[in-house]
């Protein structure tokens, strides 16, 4: 982890905790930072929120079936 990212590990957590954690991290972002969100399933409701508030994000699927989502502010 570096100062330019906030890591949120939502793997294995039950809803709505992963969503609550990643939304809290987005509120803490400073200029030049992004969120790296680790999750064990596709967080489809999150994508709608990110789109609505114009965040940019990339989704990478890992070999183990989990996902890594990089989120940057608008």
N, CA, C, O and CB atoms as a CASP TS submission, in Angstrom:
PFRMAT TS
TARGET T0000
AUTHOR 0000-0000-0000
METHOD Language model
MODEL 1
PARENT N/A
ATOM      1  N   UNK     1       0.848  -1.182   0.000  1.00  0.00           N
ATOM      2  CA  UNK     1       0.000   0.000   0.000  1.00  0.00           C
ATOM      3  C   UNK     1       0.886   1.236   0.000  1.00  0.00           C
ATOM      4  O   UNK     1       1.964   1.240   0.595  1.00  0.00           O
ATOM      5  CB  UNK     1      -0.960   0.003   1.221  1.00  0.00           C
ATOM      6  N   UNK     2       0.425   2.276  -0.668  1.00  0.00           N
ATOM      7  CA  UNK     2       1.160   3.529  -0.676  1.00  0.00           C
ATOM      8  C   UNK     2       0.239   4.642  -0.203  1.00  0.00           C
ATOM      9  O   UNK     2      -0.952   4.434   0.028  1.00  0.00           O
ATOM     10  CB  UNK     2       1.724   3.838  -2.085  1.00  0.00           C
ATOM     11  N   UNK     3       0.820   5.833  -0.064  1.00  0.00           N
ATOM     12  CA  UNK     3       0.020   6.976   0.355  1.00  0.00           C
ATOM     13  C   UNK     3      -0.995   7.379  -0.699  1.00  0.00           C
ATOM     14  O   UNK     3      -1.927   8.130  -0.409  1.00  0.00           O
ATOM     15  CB  UNK     3       0.914   8.146   0.676  1.00  0.00           C
ATOM     16  N   UNK     4      -0.825   6.887  -1.923  1.00  0.00           N
ATOM     17  CA  UNK     4      -1.731   7.279  -3.003  1.00  0.00           C
ATOM     18  C   UNK     4      -2.956   6.373  -3.095  1.00  0.00           C
ATOM     19  O   UNK     4      -3.790   6.549  -3.983  1.00  0.00           O
ATOM     20  CB  UNK     4      -0.992   7.268  -4.324  1.00  0.00           C
ATOM     21  N   UNK     5      -3.071   5.413  -2.193  1.00  0.00           N
ATOM     22  CA  UNK     5      -4.238   4.533  -2.223  1.00  0.00           C
ATOM     23  C   UNK     5      -4.741   4.211  -0.824  1.00  0.00           C
ATOM     24  O   UNK     5      -3.988   4.179   0.149  1.00  0.00           O
ATOM     25  CB  UNK     5      -3.906   3.245  -2.958  1.00  0.00           C
ATOM     26  N   UNK     6      -6.030   3.977  -0.769  1.00  0.00           N
ATOM     27  CA  UNK     6      -6.673   3.469   0.439  1.00  0.00           C
ATOM     28  C   UNK     6      -7.156   2.074   0.094  1.00  0.00           C
ATOM     29  O   UNK     6      -7.933   1.909  -0.847  1.00  0.00           O
ATOM     30  CB  UNK     6      -7.861   4.404   0.933  1.00  0.00           C
ATOM     31  N   UNK     7      -6.718   1.074   0.828  1.00  0.00           N
ATOM     32  CA  UNK     7      -7.116  -0.305   0.555  1.00  0.00           C
ATOM     33  C   UNK     7      -8.297  -0.668   1.440  1.00  0.00           C
ATOM     34  O   UNK     7      -8.264  -0.489   2.658  1.00  0.00           O
ATOM     35  CB  UNK     7      -5.934  -1.285   0.786  1.00  0.00           C
ATOM     36  N   UNK     8      -9.346  -1.183   0.797  1.00  0.00           N
ATOM     37  CA  UNK     8     -10.520  -1.673   1.517  1.00  0.00           C
ATOM     38  C   UNK     8     -10.649  -3.153   1.185  1.00  0.00           C
ATOM     39  O   UNK     8     -10.838  -3.523   0.026  1.00  0.00           O
ATOM     40  CB  UNK     8     -11.834  -0.871   1.130  1.00  0.00           C
ATOM     41  N   UNK     9     -10.545  -3.992   2.201  1.00  0.00           N
ATOM     42  CA  UNK     9     -10.656  -5.436   2.002  1.00  0.00           C
ATOM     43  C   UNK     9     -12.044  -5.888   2.465  1.00  0.00           C
ATOM     44  O   UNK     9     -12.303  -6.009   3.662  1.00  0.00           O
ATOM     45  CB  UNK     9      -9.527  -6.203   2.778  1.00  0.00           C
ATOM     46  N   UNK    10     -12.918  -6.132   1.506  1.00  0.00           N
ATOM     47  CA  UNK    10     -14.276  -6.562   1.815  1.00  0.00           C
ATOM     48  C   UNK    10     -14.474  -8.052   1.645  1.00  0.00           C
ATOM     49  O   UNK    10     -15.599  -8.544   1.734  1.00  0.00           O
ATOM     50  CB  UNK    10     -15.252  -5.831   0.952  1.00  0.00           C
ATOM     51  N   UNK    11     -13.393  -8.779   1.402  1.00  0.00           N
ATOM     52  CA  UNK    11     -13.500 -10.224   1.164  1.00  0.00           C
ATOM     53  C   UNK    11     -14.012 -10.937   2.399  1.00  0.00           C
ATOM     54  O   UNK    11     -13.501 -10.751   3.504  1.00  0.00           O
ATOM     55  CB  UNK    11     -12.146 -10.806   0.748  1.00  0.00           C
ATOM     56  N   UNK    12     -15.025 -11.754   2.194  1.00  0.00           N
ATOM     57  CA  UNK    12     -15.561 -12.566   3.269  1.00  0.00           C
ATOM     58  C   UNK    12     -16.539 -11.853   4.189  1.00  0.00           C
ATOM     59  O   UNK    12     -17.124 -12.480   5.072  1.00  0.00           O
ATOM     60  CB  UNK    12     -14.453 -13.087   4.068  1.00  0.00           C
ATOM     61  N   UNK    13     -16.726 -10.554   3.997  1.00  0.00           N
ATOM     62  CA  UNK    13     -17.672  -9.814   4.834  1.00  0.00           C
ATOM     63  C   UNK    13     -19.085  -9.953   4.272  1.00  0.00           C
ATOM     64  O   UNK    13     -19.273 -10.096   3.064  1.00  0.00           O
ATOM     65  CB  UNK    13     -17.271  -8.320   4.928  1.00  0.00           C
ATOM     66  N   UNK    14     -20.051  -9.909   5.143  1.00  0.00           N
ATOM     67  CA  UNK    14     -21.450 -10.000   4.734  1.00  0.00           C
ATOM     68  C   UNK    14     -21.992  -8.606   4.427  1.00  0.00           C
ATOM     69  O   UNK    14     -21.622  -7.631   5.082  1.00  0.00           O
ATOM     70  CB  UNK    14     -22.301 -10.685   5.832  1.00  0.00           C
ATOM     71  N   UNK    15     -22.879  -8.517   3.420  1.00  0.00           N
ATOM     72  CA  UNK    15     -23.512  -7.229   3.122  1.00  0.00           C
ATOM     73  C   UNK    15     -24.271  -6.727   4.337  1.00  0.00           C
ATOM     74  O   UNK    15     -24.843  -7.526   5.078  1.00  0.00           O
ATOM     75  CB  UNK    15     -24.460  -7.349   1.911  1.00  0.00           C
ATOM     76  N   UNK    16     -24.288  -5.448   4.551  1.00  0.00           N
ATOM     77  CA  UNK    16     -23.798  -4.362   3.693  1.00  0.00           C
ATOM     78  C   UNK    16     -22.407  -3.868   4.074  1.00  0.00           C
ATOM     79  O   UNK    16     -21.994  -2.801   3.621  1.00  0.00           O
ATOM     80  CB  UNK    16     -24.761  -3.207   3.738  1.00  0.00           C
ATOM     81  N   UNK    17     -21.672  -4.620   4.899  1.00  0.00           N
ATOM     82  CA  UNK    17     -20.391  -4.122   5.404  1.00  0.00           C
ATOM     83  C   UNK    17     -19.373  -3.757   4.311  1.00  0.00           C
ATOM     84  O   UNK    17     -18.742  -2.705   4.423  1.00  0.00           O
ATOM     85  CB  UNK    17     -19.789  -5.152   6.304  1.00  0.00           C
ATOM     86  N   UNK    18     -19.181  -4.575   3.258  1.00  0.00           N
ATOM     87  CA  UNK    18     -18.221  -4.153   2.231  1.00  0.00           C
ATOM     88  C   UNK    18     -18.613  -2.819   1.586  1.00  0.00           C
ATOM     89  O   UNK    18     -17.755  -1.966   1.357  1.00  0.00           O
ATOM     90  CB  UNK    18     -18.104  -5.230   1.155  1.00  0.00           C
ATOM     91  N   UNK    19     -19.900  -2.637   1.296  1.00  0.00           N
ATOM     92  CA  UNK    19     -20.366  -1.388   0.693  1.00  0.00           C
ATOM     93  C   UNK    19     -20.143  -0.220   1.649  1.00  0.00           C
ATOM     94  O   UNK    19     -19.687   0.843   1.229  1.00  0.00           O
ATOM     95  CB  UNK    19     -21.858  -1.492   0.313  1.00  0.00           C
ATOM     96  N   UNK    20     -20.456  -0.403   2.915  1.00  0.00           N
ATOM     97  CA  UNK    20     -20.267   0.664   3.901  1.00  0.00           C
ATOM     98  C   UNK    20     -18.793   1.052   4.001  1.00  0.00           C
ATOM     99  O   UNK    20     -18.460   2.234   4.094  1.00  0.00           O
ATOM    100  CB  UNK    20     -20.796   0.226   5.281  1.00  0.00           C
ATOM    101  N   UNK    21     -17.927   0.066   3.981  1.00  0.00           N
ATOM    102  CA  UNK    21     -16.489   0.352   4.104  1.00  0.00           C
ATOM    103  C   UNK    21     -15.946   1.093   2.892  1.00  0.00           C
ATOM    104  O   UNK    21     -15.175   2.042   3.039  1.00  0.00           O
ATOM    105  CB  UNK    21     -15.710  -0.940   4.298  1.00  0.00           C
ATOM    106  N   UNK    22     -16.340   0.672   1.701  1.00  0.00           N
ATOM    107  CA  UNK    22     -15.802   1.334   0.514  1.00  0.00           C
ATOM    108  C   UNK    22     -16.374   2.748   0.380  1.00  0.00           C
ATOM    109  O   UNK    22     -15.653   3.654  -0.039  1.00  0.00           O
ATOM    110  CB  UNK    22     -16.113   0.507  -0.751  1.00  0.00           C
ATOM    111  N   UNK    23     -17.639   2.961   0.721  1.00  0.00           N
ATOM    112  CA  UNK    23     -18.208   4.309   0.659  1.00  0.00           C
ATOM    113  C   UNK    23     -17.544   5.224   1.682  1.00  0.00           C
ATOM    114  O   UNK    23     -17.322   6.401   1.399  1.00  0.00           O
ATOM    115  CB  UNK    23     -19.727   4.264   0.896  1.00  0.00           C
ATOM    116  N   UNK    24     -17.225   4.706   2.863  1.00  0.00           N
ATOM    117  CA  UNK    24     -16.518   5.500   3.870  1.00  0.00           C
ATOM    118  C   UNK    24     -15.122   5.880   3.369  1.00  0.00           C
ATOM    119  O   UNK    24     -14.663   7.000   3.591  1.00  0.00           O
ATOM    120  CB  UNK    24     -16.417   4.719   5.202  1.00  0.00           C
ATOM    121  N   UNK    25     -14.454   4.950   2.696  1.00  0.00           N
ATOM    122  CA  UNK    25     -13.122   5.238   2.152  1.00  0.00           C
ATOM    123  C   UNK    25     -13.195   6.318   1.076  1.00  0.00           C
ATOM    124  O   UNK    25     -12.318   7.179   1.007  1.00  0.00           O
ATOM    125  CB  UNK    25     -12.487   3.959   1.573  1.00  0.00           C
ATOM    126  N   UNK    26     -14.225   6.284   0.241  1.00  0.00           N
ATOM    127  CA  UNK    26     -14.371   7.302  -0.791  1.00  0.00           C
ATOM    128  C   UNK    26     -14.510   8.693  -0.181  1.00  0.00           C
ATOM    129  O   UNK    26     -14.018   9.673  -0.740  1.00  0.00           O
ATOM    130  CB  UNK    26     -15.577   6.992  -1.672  1.00  0.00           C
ATOM    131  N   UNK    27     -15.174   8.776   0.952  1.00  0.00           N
ATOM    132  CA  UNK    27     -15.334  10.071   1.625  1.00  0.00           C
ATOM    133  C   UNK    27     -14.013  10.592   2.178  1.00  0.00           C
ATOM    134  O   UNK    27     -13.867  11.796   2.388  1.00  0.00           O
ATOM    135  CB  UNK    27     -16.351   9.955   2.754  1.00  0.00           C
ATOM    136  N   UNK    28     -13.050   9.708   2.415  1.00  0.00           N
ATOM    137  CA  UNK    28     -11.756  10.098   2.989  1.00  0.00           C
ATOM    138  C   UNK    28     -10.704  10.420   1.941  1.00  0.00           C
ATOM    139  O   UNK    28      -9.608  10.862   2.285  1.00  0.00           O
ATOM    140  CB  UNK    28     -11.245   9.003   3.878  1.00  0.00           C
ATOM    141  N   UNK    29     -11.019  10.204   0.658  1.00  0.00           N
ATOM    142  CA  UNK    29     -10.021  10.415  -0.382  1.00  0.00           C
ATOM    143  C   UNK    29      -9.496  11.842  -0.375  1.00  0.00           C
ATOM    144  O   UNK    29     -10.252  12.807  -0.256  1.00  0.00           O
ATOM    145  CB  UNK    29     -10.603  10.086  -1.743  1.00  0.00           C
ATOM    146  N   UNK    30      -8.182  11.948  -0.504  1.00  0.00           N
ATOM    147  CA  UNK    30      -7.503  13.228  -0.661  1.00  0.00           C
ATOM    148  C   UNK    30      -7.100  13.367  -2.129  1.00  0.00           C
ATOM    149  O   UNK    30      -7.057  12.368  -2.848  1.00  0.00           O
ATOM    150  CB  UNK    30      -6.252  13.336   0.290  1.00  0.00           C
ATOM    151  N   UNK    31      -6.805  14.583  -2.586  1.00  0.00           N
ATOM    152  CA  UNK    31      -6.375  14.755  -3.977  1.00  0.00           C
ATOM    153  C   UNK    31      -5.218  13.820  -4.320  1.00  0.00           C
ATOM    154  O   UNK    31      -4.249  13.714  -3.570  1.00  0.00           O
ATOM    155  CB  UNK    31      -5.964  16.211  -4.232  1.00  0.00           C
ATOM    156  N   UNK    32      -5.332  13.155  -5.446  1.00  0.00           N
ATOM    157  CA  UNK    32      -4.291  12.243  -5.906  1.00  0.00           C
ATOM    158  C   UNK    32      -4.410  10.828  -5.387  1.00  0.00           C
ATOM    159  O   UNK    32      -3.620   9.966  -5.773  1.00  0.00           O
ATOM    160  CB  UNK    32      -2.980  12.773  -5.528  1.00  0.00           C
ATOM    161  N   UNK    33      -5.371  10.565  -4.526  1.00  0.00           N
ATOM    162  CA  UNK    33      -5.553   9.217  -3.994  1.00  0.00           C
ATOM    163  C   UNK    33      -6.636   8.468  -4.757  1.00  0.00           C
ATOM    164  O   UNK    33      -7.456   9.060  -5.459  1.00  0.00           O
ATOM    165  CB  UNK    33      -5.902   9.274  -2.508  1.00  0.00           C
ATOM    166  N   UNK    34      -6.613   7.151  -4.597  1.00  0.00           N
ATOM    167  CA  UNK    34      -7.679   6.293  -5.120  1.00  0.00           C
ATOM    168  C   UNK    34      -7.903   5.164  -4.134  1.00  0.00           C
ATOM    169  O   UNK    34      -7.100   4.934  -3.230  1.00  0.00           O
ATOM    170  CB  UNK    34      -7.326   5.735  -6.538  1.00  0.00           C
ATOM    171  N   UNK    35      -9.013   4.464  -4.327  1.00  0.00           N
ATOM    172  CA  UNK    35      -9.363   3.338  -3.464  1.00  0.00           C
ATOM    173  C   UNK    35      -9.092   2.038  -4.221  1.00  0.00           C
ATOM    174  O   UNK    35      -9.432   1.912  -5.397  1.00  0.00           O
ATOM    175  CB  UNK    35     -10.859   3.419  -3.008  1.00  0.00           C
ATOM    176  N   UNK    36      -8.492   1.100  -3.552  1.00  0.00           N
ATOM    177  CA  UNK    36      -8.300  -0.265  -4.064  1.00  0.00           C
ATOM    178  C   UNK    36      -9.210  -1.154  -3.231  1.00  0.00           C
ATOM    179  O   UNK    36      -8.959  -1.375  -2.047  1.00  0.00           O
ATOM    180  CB  UNK    36      -6.773  -0.738  -3.982  1.00  0.00           C
ATOM    181  N   UNK    37     -10.265  -1.661  -3.854  1.00  0.00           N
ATOM    182  CA  UNK    37     -11.292  -2.430  -3.166  1.00  0.00           C
ATOM    183  C   UNK    37     -11.159  -3.902  -3.533  1.00  0.00           C
ATOM    184  O   UNK    37     -11.238  -4.263  -4.707  1.00  0.00           O
ATOM    185  CB  UNK    37     -12.702  -1.906  -3.520  1.00  0.00           C
ATOM    186  N   UNK    38     -10.957  -4.748  -2.533  1.00  0.00           N
ATOM    187  CA  UNK    38     -10.835  -6.190  -2.721  1.00  0.00           C
ATOM    188  C   UNK    38     -12.141  -6.821  -2.257  1.00  0.00           C
ATOM    189  O   UNK    38     -12.606  -6.558  -1.148  1.00  0.00           O
ATOM    190  CB  UNK    38      -9.602  -6.779  -1.937  1.00  0.00           C
ATOM    191  N   UNK    39     -12.728  -7.650  -3.107  1.00  0.00           N
ATOM    192  CA  UNK    39     -14.049  -8.207  -2.798  1.00  0.00           C
ATOM    193  C   UNK    39     -14.173  -9.601  -3.420  1.00  0.00           C
ATOM    194  O   UNK    39     -13.551  -9.891  -4.442  1.00  0.00           O
ATOM    195  CB  UNK    39     -15.186  -7.269  -3.320  1.00  0.00           C
ATOM    196  N   UNK    40     -14.965 -10.440  -2.805  1.00  0.00           N
ATOM    197  CA  UNK    40     -15.108 -11.831  -3.232  1.00  0.00           C
ATOM    198  C   UNK    40     -16.233 -12.051  -4.247  1.00  0.00           C
ATOM    199  O   UNK    40     -16.452 -13.179  -4.689  1.00  0.00           O
ATOM    200  CB  UNK    40     -15.349 -12.697  -2.033  1.00  0.00           C
ATOM    201  N   UNK    41     -16.940 -10.993  -4.615  1.00  0.00           N
ATOM    202  CA  UNK    41     -17.982 -11.111  -5.652  1.00  0.00           C
ATOM    203  C   UNK    41     -18.147  -9.744  -6.311  1.00  0.00           C
ATOM    204  O   UNK    41     -17.692  -8.729  -5.783  1.00  0.00           O
ATOM    205  CB  UNK    41     -19.355 -11.617  -5.045  1.00  0.00           C
ATOM    206  N   UNK    42     -18.797  -9.732  -7.457  1.00  0.00           N
ATOM    207  CA  UNK    42     -19.027  -8.464  -8.152  1.00  0.00           C
ATOM    208  C   UNK    42     -19.978  -7.594  -7.324  1.00  0.00           C
ATOM    209  O   UNK    42     -21.077  -8.041  -6.996  1.00  0.00           O
ATOM    210  CB  UNK    42     -19.608  -8.711  -9.581  1.00  0.00           C
ATOM    211  N   UNK    43     -19.586  -6.375  -6.982  1.00  0.00           N
ATOM    212  CA  UNK    43     -20.456  -5.489  -6.213  1.00  0.00           C
ATOM    213  C   UNK    43     -21.319  -4.614  -7.137  1.00  0.00           C
ATOM    214  O   UNK    43     -21.134  -3.399  -7.203  1.00  0.00           O
ATOM    215  CB  UNK    43     -19.614  -4.604  -5.279  1.00  0.00           C
ATOM    216  N   UNK    44     -22.247  -5.237  -7.835  1.00  0.00           N
ATOM    217  CA  UNK    44     -23.040  -4.523  -8.844  1.00  0.00           C
ATOM    218  C   UNK    44     -23.719  -3.259  -8.314  1.00  0.00           C
ATOM    219  O   UNK    44     -23.724  -2.258  -9.030  1.00  0.00           O
ATOM    220  CB  UNK    44     -24.088  -5.446  -9.402  1.00  0.00           C
ATOM    221  N   UNK    45     -24.291  -3.240  -7.111  1.00  0.00           N
ATOM    222  CA  UNK    45     -24.900  -1.985  -6.635  1.00  0.00           C
ATOM    223  C   UNK    45     -23.881  -0.840  -6.517  1.00  0.00           C
ATOM    224  O   UNK    45     -24.224   0.326  -6.714  1.00  0.00           O
ATOM    225  CB  UNK    45     -25.566  -2.215  -5.275  1.00  0.00           C
ATOM    226  N   UNK    46     -22.641  -1.181  -6.199  1.00  0.00           N
ATOM    227  CA  UNK    46     -21.610  -0.152  -6.083  1.00  0.00           C
ATOM    228  C   UNK    46     -21.369   0.529  -7.425  1.00  0.00           C
ATOM    229  O   UNK    46     -21.166   1.743  -7.470  1.00  0.00           O
ATOM    230  CB  UNK    46     -20.303  -0.758  -5.556  1.00  0.00           C
ATOM    231  N   UNK    47     -21.388  -0.224  -8.510  1.00  0.00           N
ATOM    232  CA  UNK    47     -21.121   0.360  -9.830  1.00  0.00           C
ATOM    233  C   UNK    47     -22.126   1.461 -10.163  1.00  0.00           C
ATOM    234  O   UNK    47     -21.757   2.485 -10.737  1.00  0.00           O
ATOM    235  CB  UNK    47     -21.160  -0.727 -10.912  1.00  0.00           C
ATOM    236  N   UNK    48     -23.377   1.255  -9.808  1.00  0.00           N
ATOM    237  CA  UNK    48     -24.396   2.282 -10.053  1.00  0.00           C
ATOM    238  C   UNK    48     -24.114   3.555  -9.269  1.00  0.00           C
ATOM    239  O   UNK    48     -24.298   4.657  -9.785  1.00  0.00           O
ATOM    240  CB  UNK    48     -25.779   1.750  -9.691  1.00  0.00           C
ATOM    241  N   UNK    49     -23.669   3.412  -8.027  1.00  0.00           N
ATOM    242  CA  UNK    49     -23.338   4.571  -7.200  1.00  0.00           C
ATOM    243  C   UNK    49     -22.131   5.302  -7.789  1.00  0.00           C
ATOM    244  O   UNK    49     -22.127   6.530  -7.886  1.00  0.00           O
ATOM    245  CB  UNK    49     -23.053   4.138  -5.738  1.00  0.00           C
ATOM    246  N   UNK    50     -21.121   4.549  -8.174  1.00  0.00           N
ATOM    247  CA  UNK    50     -19.925   5.164  -8.747  1.00  0.00           C
ATOM    248  C   UNK    50     -20.261   5.914 -10.032  1.00  0.00           C
ATOM    249  O   UNK    50     -19.776   7.024 -10.249  1.00  0.00           O
ATOM    250  CB  UNK    50     -18.852   4.100  -9.020  1.00  0.00           C
ATOM    251  N   UNK    51     -21.083   5.317 -10.878  1.00  0.00           N
ATOM    252  CA  UNK    51     -21.501   5.988 -12.115  1.00  0.00           C
ATOM    253  C   UNK    51     -22.281   7.261 -11.815  1.00  0.00           C
ATOM    254  O   UNK    51     -22.051   8.296 -12.439  1.00  0.00           O
ATOM    255  CB  UNK    51     -22.351   5.047 -12.976  1.00  0.00           C
ATOM    256  N   UNK    52     -23.187   7.185 -10.876  1.00  0.00           N
ATOM    257  CA  UNK    52     -24.034   8.335 -10.542  1.00  0.00           C
ATOM    258  C   UNK    52     -23.201   9.533 -10.086  1.00  0.00           C
ATOM    259  O   UNK    52     -23.524  10.679 -10.401  1.00  0.00           O
ATOM    260  CB  UNK    52     -25.037   7.954  -9.448  1.00  0.00           C
ATOM    261  N   UNK    53     -22.124   9.257  -9.341  1.00  0.00           N
ATOM    262  CA  UNK    53     -21.295  10.337  -8.808  1.00  0.00           C
ATOM    263  C   UNK    53     -20.011  10.552  -9.615  1.00  0.00           C
ATOM    264  O   UNK    53     -19.095  11.243  -9.169  1.00  0.00           O
ATOM    265  CB  UNK    53     -20.943  10.045  -7.367  1.00  0.00           C
ATOM    266  N   UNK    54     -19.959   9.956 -10.798  1.00  0.00           N
ATOM    267  CA  UNK    54     -18.897  10.186 -11.788  1.00  0.00           C
ATOM    268  C   UNK    54     -17.504   9.745 -11.349  1.00  0.00           C
ATOM    269  O   UNK    54     -16.504  10.311 -11.789  1.00  0.00           O
ATOM    270  CB  UNK    54     -18.852  11.629 -12.128  1.00  0.00           C
ATOM    271  N   UNK    55     -17.440   8.736 -10.483  1.00  0.00           N
ATOM    272  CA  UNK    55     -16.144   8.134 -10.176  1.00  0.00           C
ATOM    273  C   UNK    55     -15.725   7.294 -11.368  1.00  0.00           C
ATOM    274  O   UNK    55     -16.574   6.773 -12.092  1.00  0.00           O
ATOM    275  CB  UNK    55     -16.203   7.270  -8.869  1.00  0.00           C
ATOM    276  N   UNK    56     -14.428   7.160 -11.577  1.00  0.00           N
ATOM    277  CA  UNK    56     -13.943   6.230 -12.580  1.00  0.00           C
ATOM    278  C   UNK    56     -13.443   4.989 -11.863  1.00  0.00           C
ATOM    279  O   UNK    56     -12.934   5.067 -10.745  1.00  0.00           O
ATOM    280  CB  UNK    56     -12.824   6.869 -13.459  1.00  0.00           C
ATOM    281  N   UNK    57     -13.589   3.852 -12.510  1.00  0.00           N
ATOM    282  CA  UNK    57     -13.157   2.615 -11.864  1.00  0.00           C
ATOM    283  C   UNK    57     -12.788   1.575 -12.912  1.00  0.00           C
ATOM    284  O   UNK    57     -13.291   1.583 -14.035  1.00  0.00           O
ATOM    285  CB  UNK    57     -14.259   2.071 -10.934  1.00  0.00           C
ATOM    286  N   UNK    58     -11.902   0.692 -12.511  1.00  0.00           N
ATOM    287  CA  UNK    58     -11.545  -0.464 -13.321  1.00  0.00           C
ATOM    288  C   UNK    58     -11.717  -1.699 -12.449  1.00  0.00           C
ATOM    289  O   UNK    58     -11.458  -1.674 -11.246  1.00  0.00           O
ATOM    290  CB  UNK    58     -10.079  -0.353 -13.880  1.00  0.00           C
ATOM    291  N   UNK    59     -12.155  -2.766 -13.077  1.00  0.00           N
ATOM    292  CA  UNK    59     -12.403  -4.020 -12.370  1.00  0.00           C
ATOM    293  C   UNK    59     -11.473  -5.079 -12.944  1.00  0.00           C
ATOM    294  O   UNK    59     -11.425  -5.295 -14.155  1.00  0.00           O
ATOM    295  CB  UNK    59     -13.902  -4.459 -12.490  1.00  0.00           C
ATOM    296  N   UNK    60     -10.740  -5.733 -12.056  1.00  0.00           N
ATOM    297  CA  UNK    60      -9.872  -6.831 -12.470  1.00  0.00           C
ATOM    298  C   UNK    60     -10.340  -8.089 -11.757  1.00  0.00           C
ATOM    299  O   UNK    60     -10.490  -8.097 -10.535  1.00  0.00           O
ATOM    300  CB  UNK    60      -8.367  -6.527 -12.156  1.00  0.00           C
ATOM    301  N   UNK    61     -10.570  -9.151 -12.521  1.00  0.00           N
ATOM    302  CA  UNK    61     -10.913 -10.425 -11.893  1.00  0.00           C
ATOM    303  C   UNK    61      -9.610 -11.186 -11.648  1.00  0.00           C
ATOM    304  O   UNK    61      -8.745 -11.264 -12.520  1.00  0.00           O
ATOM    305  CB  UNK    61     -11.909 -11.262 -12.789  1.00  0.00           C
ATOM    306  N   UNK    62      -9.493 -11.733 -10.465  1.00  0.00           N
ATOM    307  CA  UNK    62      -8.295 -12.463 -10.061  1.00  0.00           C
ATOM    308  C   UNK    62      -8.466 -13.946 -10.377  1.00  0.00           C
ATOM    309  O   UNK    62      -9.585 -14.428 -10.554  1.00  0.00           O
ATOM    310  CB  UNK    62      -8.008 -12.257  -8.552  1.00  0.00           C
ATOM    311  N   UNK    63      -7.360 -14.654 -10.446  1.00  0.00           N
ATOM    312  CA  UNK    63      -7.385 -16.084 -10.763  1.00  0.00           C
ATOM    313  C   UNK    63      -8.192 -16.884  -9.750  1.00  0.00           C
ATOM    314  O   UNK    63      -8.739 -17.935 -10.085  1.00  0.00           O
ATOM    315  CB  UNK    63      -5.971 -16.628 -10.831  1.00  0.00           C
ATOM    316  N   UNK    64      -8.271 -16.396  -8.514  1.00  0.00           N
ATOM    317  CA  UNK    64      -8.992 -17.122  -7.463  1.00  0.00           C
ATOM    318  C   UNK    64     -10.487 -16.804  -7.435  1.00  0.00           C
ATOM    319  O   UNK    64     -11.195 -17.239  -6.526  1.00  0.00           O
ATOM    320  CB  UNK    64      -8.388 -16.802  -6.114  1.00  0.00           C
ATOM    321  N   UNK    65     -10.978 -16.041  -8.434  1.00  0.00           N
ATOM    322  CA  UNK    65     -12.402 -15.727  -8.509  1.00  0.00           C
ATOM    323  C   UNK    65     -12.805 -14.464  -7.762  1.00  0.00           C
ATOM    324  O   UNK    65     -13.978 -14.092  -7.760  1.00  0.00           O
ATOM    325  CB  UNK    65     -13.184 -16.868  -7.981  1.00  0.00           C
ATOM    326  N   UNK    66     -11.850 -13.809  -7.134  1.00  0.00           N
ATOM    327  CA  UNK    66     -12.153 -12.573  -6.429  1.00  0.00           C
ATOM    328  C   UNK    66     -11.915 -11.388  -7.358  1.00  0.00           C
ATOM    329  O   UNK    66     -11.469 -11.559  -8.493  1.00  0.00           O
ATOM    330  CB  UNK    66     -11.296 -12.445  -5.145  1.00  0.00           C
ATOM    331  N   UNK    67     -12.217 -10.183  -6.869  1.00  0.00           N
ATOM    332  CA  UNK    67     -12.136  -8.999  -7.706  1.00  0.00           C
ATOM    333  C   UNK    67     -11.345  -7.908  -7.012  1.00  0.00           C
ATOM    334  O   UNK    67     -11.372  -7.769  -5.789  1.00  0.00           O
ATOM    335  CB  UNK    67     -13.530  -8.499  -8.062  1.00  0.00           C
ATOM    336  N   UNK    68     -10.641  -7.138  -7.825  1.00  0.00           N
ATOM    337  CA  UNK    68      -9.902  -5.970  -7.367  1.00  0.00           C
ATOM    338  C   UNK    68     -10.446  -4.789  -8.164  1.00  0.00           C
ATOM    339  O   UNK    68     -10.407  -4.793  -9.394  1.00  0.00           O
ATOM    340  CB  UNK    68      -8.331  -6.142  -7.554  1.00  0.00           C
ATOM    341  N   UNK    69     -10.949  -3.784  -7.464  1.00  0.00           N
ATOM    342  CA  UNK    69     -11.578  -2.641  -8.117  1.00  0.00           C
ATOM    343  C   UNK    69     -10.810  -1.390  -7.712  1.00  0.00           C
ATOM    344  O   UNK    69     -10.661  -1.095  -6.526  1.00  0.00           O
ATOM    345  CB  UNK    69     -13.097  -2.525  -7.737  1.00  0.00           C
ATOM    346  N   UNK    70     -10.328  -0.666  -8.704  1.00  0.00           N
ATOM    347  CA  UNK    70      -9.607   0.577  -8.481  1.00  0.00           C
ATOM    348  C   UNK    70     -10.581   1.713  -8.752  1.00  0.00           C
ATOM    349  O   UNK    70     -11.166   1.788  -9.833  1.00  0.00           O
ATOM    350  CB  UNK    70      -8.326   0.681  -9.392  1.00  0.00           C
ATOM    351  N   UNK    71     -10.758   2.601  -7.773  1.00  0.00           N
ATOM    352  CA  UNK    71     -11.732   3.675  -7.872  1.00  0.00           C
ATOM    353  C   UNK    71     -11.019   5.021  -7.698  1.00  0.00           C
ATOM    354  O   UNK    71     -10.281   5.235  -6.736  1.00  0.00           O
ATOM    355  CB  UNK    71     -12.859   3.499  -6.812  1.00  0.00           C
ATOM    356  N   UNK    72     -11.262   5.916  -8.654  1.00  0.00           N
ATOM    357  CA  UNK    72     -10.686   7.260  -8.608  1.00  0.00           C
ATOM    358  C   UNK    72     -11.810   8.283  -8.565  1.00  0.00           C
ATOM    359  O   UNK    72     -12.884   8.062  -9.124  1.00  0.00           O
ATOM    360  CB  UNK    72      -9.758   7.514  -9.828  1.00  0.00           C
ATOM    361  N   UNK    73     -11.556   9.409  -7.895  1.00  0.00           N
ATOM    362  CA  UNK    73     -12.600  10.434  -7.810  1.00  0.00           C
ATOM    363  C   UNK    73     -12.866  11.099  -9.151  1.00  0.00           C
ATOM    364  O   UNK    73     -12.059  11.018 -10.078  1.00  0.00           O
ATOM    365  CB  UNK    73     -12.215  11.486  -6.791  1.00  0.00           C
ATOM    366  N   UNK    74     -14.019  11.760  -9.232  1.00  0.00           N
ATOM    367  CA  UNK    74     -14.367  12.437 -10.499  1.00  0.00           C
ATOM    368  C   UNK    74     -13.408  13.576 -10.795  1.00  0.00           C
ATOM    369  O   UNK    74     -13.549  14.252 -11.814  1.00  0.00           O
ATOM    370  CB  UNK    74     -15.808  12.975 -10.448  1.00  0.00           C
TER
END
